[in-house]
């Protein structure tokens, strides 16, 4: 279905290492029509009202902010630990070689808030799953996640579905 958008996403072979096909959304962002269509289609896929659109650092911020406007929702920033100035709550998650940590302001999400998780891409799902755990730890109701790009062979979207989320993406690319 979204072949018009898929055509705007550039593939860069062997980045950041040999064998990886990097899906570069900066070329989509350069197209005013492509960006507007992306947000329009993401908004149409939302199930019911949301209070907050949570964007994962950094590219997720772009889509979360743009999507929050037509949804009449606020934007919640999920940052790398140590980047927020106020009191935070955080969640650790595994990387290929080590650990990382994401955080939100402790007062960013009221208990029971309906939160839509958004990012540019879902691959293995490590960061997205940590974001869901973090939001739920804050008391949020997180039942939906949206991505511009899915790499289904890496299984991240399926892992989120296993945690009770409805997951949608506009385009999918095979492989890594």
C-alpha positions as CSV (number, residue, x, y, z in Angstrom):
1,X,0.0,0.0,0.0
2,X,2.2,3.0,0.8
3,X,4.5,2.5,-2.2
4,X,4.6,6.3,-2.7
5,X,6.1,6.7,0.7
6,X,8.4,3.7,0.4
7,X,9.9,5.3,-2.8
8,X,10.9,8.3,-0.7
9,X,13.0,6.3,1.7
10,X,16.6,5.8,0.6
11,X,18.5,2.6,1.3
12,X,22.1,2.9,2.1
13,X,24.0,-0.4,1.8
14,X,26.6,-1.5,4.4
15,X,25.8,1.3,6.9
16,X,26.7,1.4,9.7
17,X,28.5,-1.9,9.0
18,X,28.8,-4.4,6.2
19,X,25.6,-6.4,5.5
20,X,23.2,-3.8,6.9
21,X,20.7,-2.1,4.6
22,X,20.1,1.3,6.3
23,X,16.6,2.7,5.7
24,X,17.2,6.5,5.6
25,X,14.0,8.5,6.3
26,X,15.7,11.8,5.9
27,X,14.8,11.7,2.2
28,X,11.1,11.3,3.2
29,X,11.4,14.3,5.5
30,X,12.8,16.4,2.6
31,X,9.5,16.0,0.8
32,X,6.7,18.3,2.1
33,X,4.1,16.0,0.4
34,X,5.7,12.9,1.7
35,X,5.9,14.1,5.3
36,X,2.3,15.4,5.2
37,X,1.1,12.2,3.7
38,X,3.0,10.2,6.3
39,X,1.4,12.1,9.2
40,X,-2.0,12.0,7.6
41,X,-1.8,8.2,7.2
42,X,-0.4,7.6,10.7
43,X,-3.2,9.7,12.2
44,X,-5.8,7.8,10.3
45,X,-4.5,4.5,11.8
46,X,-4.9,5.6,15.4
47,X,-7.6,3.7,17.3
48,X,-9.5,6.1,19.5
49,X,-8.4,9.2,21.3
50,X,-4.9,9.6,22.9
51,X,-3.8,12.0,25.5
52,X,-0.1,11.9,24.6
53,X,2.1,10.8,21.7
54,X,5.4,9.5,23.0
55,X,8.3,9.9,20.7
56,X,11.6,8.0,21.1
57,X,14.8,10.0,20.7
58,X,15.6,11.3,18.2
59,X,13.8,10.7,15.0
60,X,10.7,9.6,16.9
61,X,10.4,13.2,18.2
62,X,9.7,14.5,14.6
63,X,6.9,12.1,14.0
64,X,5.4,12.4,17.5
65,X,5.2,16.2,17.4
66,X,3.7,16.3,13.9
67,X,1.2,13.5,14.8
68,X,0.2,15.1,18.0
69,X,-1.3,18.1,16.2
70,X,-4.1,16.4,14.3
71,X,-4.7,14.1,17.3
72,X,-5.1,17.1,19.7
73,X,-2.6,15.4,22.0
74,X,0.5,16.4,23.9
75,X,4.0,15.2,23.1
76,X,6.0,13.1,25.6
77,X,9.7,12.9,24.9
78,X,11.5,9.6,25.7
79,X,15.2,10.5,26.0
80,X,18.5,8.9,26.6
81,X,19.2,8.9,30.3
82,X,20.9,12.0,31.6
83,X,19.3,14.3,28.9
84,X,16.3,15.6,30.9
85,X,16.8,18.4,33.5
86,X,14.1,17.4,36.0
87,X,13.4,14.3,38.1
88,X,13.1,11.3,35.9
89,X,12.1,7.6,35.9
90,X,14.2,5.3,33.7
91,X,14.3,1.9,32.1
92,X,17.3,-0.2,31.1
93,X,17.4,-2.4,28.0
94,X,19.8,-4.6,26.3
95,X,21.8,-3.7,23.2
96,X,23.7,-6.0,20.9
97,X,26.8,-5.4,23.0
98,X,25.8,-4.0,26.3
99,X,23.1,-1.9,27.9
100,X,21.4,1.4,27.5
101,X,18.8,3.4,29.4
102,X,15.9,5.7,28.5
103,X,14.1,8.1,30.7
104,X,11.1,10.4,30.9
105,X,10.3,13.2,33.3
106,X,8.6,11.7,36.4
107,X,5.7,14.1,36.1
108,X,5.3,13.8,32.3
109,X,2.5,11.3,32.3
110,X,-0.6,11.2,34.5
111,X,-1.7,7.8,35.7
112,X,-4.2,6.4,33.2
113,X,-3.1,8.6,30.4
114,X,-3.7,7.1,26.9
115,X,-0.3,7.1,25.2
116,X,0.5,6.3,21.6
117,X,4.2,5.2,21.1
118,X,5.8,6.5,17.9
119,X,9.2,6.1,16.3
120,X,10.6,6.2,12.8
121,X,11.5,2.5,12.6
122,X,11.0,-0.8,14.4
123,X,13.7,-3.4,14.1
124,X,14.5,-5.8,17.0
125,X,12.1,-3.9,19.3
126,X,14.5,-3.4,22.2
127,X,14.1,0.3,22.5
128,X,10.4,0.2,21.8
129,X,9.8,-2.5,24.4
130,X,11.8,-0.6,27.0
131,X,9.7,2.5,26.2
132,X,6.5,0.6,26.7
133,X,7.8,-0.7,30.1
134,X,8.8,2.8,31.1
135,X,5.5,4.4,30.1
136,X,3.6,1.6,31.9
137,X,5.8,2.1,35.0
138,X,4.6,5.7,34.9
139,X,1.0,4.6,34.9
140,X,0.2,5.1,31.3
141,X,-2.2,3.0,29.3
142,X,-0.1,2.0,26.2
143,X,-2.0,-0.1,23.7
144,X,-0.8,1.3,20.4
145,X,2.5,1.8,18.7
146,X,3.2,3.3,15.2
147,X,6.3,3.3,13.1
148,X,7.0,4.7,9.7
149,X,9.2,1.7,8.8
150,X,9.1,-1.9,10.0
151,X,11.9,-4.5,9.4
152,X,9.6,-7.5,10.1
153,X,12.4,-10.0,9.7
154,X,13.9,-8.7,12.9
155,X,10.7,-9.4,14.9
156,X,10.3,-6.2,16.9
157,X,6.7,-5.5,16.0
158,X,5.7,-9.1,16.8
159,X,7.4,-8.8,20.3
160,X,5.3,-5.6,20.9
161,X,2.1,-7.4,19.8
162,X,3.1,-10.1,22.3
163,X,2.9,-7.5,25.0
164,X,-0.6,-6.6,24.1
165,X,0.0,-3.6,21.7
166,X,-1.6,-2.9,18.4
167,X,1.3,-2.2,16.1
168,X,1.2,-0.5,12.7
169,X,3.7,0.8,10.2
170,X,3.4,2.4,6.9
171,X,6.1,0.5,5.0
172,X,8.1,-2.7,5.5
173,X,11.5,-3.7,4.1
174,X,12.8,-7.3,4.2
175,X,16.2,-8.1,5.8
176,X,18.2,-6.0,8.2
